[in-house]
């Protein structure tokens, strides 16, 4: 026997069923609102561009030191 469903299945933990109905939906909406609010804050407080780049270490040909024993 095959059961076909178009709904998302959710599992509970420790034998506890998940919240049902609008309580679960409201929880998701609240978490999404919090997350997107945090992302907006991060973008709003992001720096435009750093002033000076960090110094770059370059390789100078012929400047190697070898210890000869």
Secondary structure, 3 states (H helix, E strand, C coil): CCCCCCCCCCCCCCCCCCCCCHHHHHHHHHHHHHHHHHHHHHHHCCCCCCCCCCCCCCCCCCCCCCCCC
